[in-house]
Amino acid sequence: EYVQIGKPVNFYTVVEAACRLGQVAIGYRLAREAGEAQASFGVHTNPLKSEQVIYRPKDKIIVLAED
């Protein structure tokens, strides 16, 4: 819904995509880090907007939204 899977994208692009859906993106969760305590179990909140990430199918974007 937010960005293309498997291609590098910065978090600013994620924020903009969420905004277009009436949501606020505050972070993401990388499934590949889910079992790693030192990596906060894959949860990244308030990341640098310039940070490049390659999202995979099981990764999640953390958003604030109304139902």
MOMOHU-V625604 format. One record per residue. N is the residue number from 1. RES is the residue in three letters. SS is DSSP state (h for helix, s for strand, l for the rest). BURIAL is b if it has 16 or more other ideal C-beta (glycine too) atoms within 10 Angstrom, else e. Layout:
N/RES/SS/BURIAL
N/RES/SS/BURIAL
This chain:
1/GLU/l/e
2/TYR/l/b
3/VAL/l/b
4/GLN/l/e
5/ILE/l/e
6/GLY/l/e
7/LYS/l/e
8/PRO/s/e
9/VAL/s/b
10/ASN/s/b
11/PHE/h/b
12/TYR/h/e
13/THR/h/b
14/VAL/h/b
15/VAL/h/b
16/GLU/h/e
17/ALA/h/b
18/ALA/h/b
19/CYS/h/e
20/ARG/h/e
21/LEU/l/e
22/GLY/l/e
23/GLN/l/b
24/VAL/s/e
25/ALA/s/b
26/ILE/s/e
27/GLY/s/e
28/TYR/s/b
29/ARG/s/b
30/LEU/l/b
31/ALA/h/e
32/ARG/h/e
33/GLU/h/b
34/ALA/l/e
35/GLY/l/e
36/GLU/l/e
37/ALA/h/e
38/GLN/h/e
39/ALA/h/e
40/SER/h/e
41/PHE/h/e
42/GLY/h/b
43/VAL/s/e
44/HIS/s/b
45/THR/s/e
46/ASN/l/e
47/PRO/l/b
48/LEU/l/e
49/LYS/l/e
50/SER/l/e
51/GLU/l/e
52/GLN/s/e
53/VAL/s/b
54/ILE/s/e
55/TYR/l/b
56/ARG/l/e
57/PRO/l/e
58/LYS/l/e
59/ASP/l/b
60/LYS/s/e
61/ILE/s/b
62/ILE/s/b
63/VAL/s/b
64/LEU/s/e
65/ALA/l/e
66/GLU/l/e
67/ASP/l/e
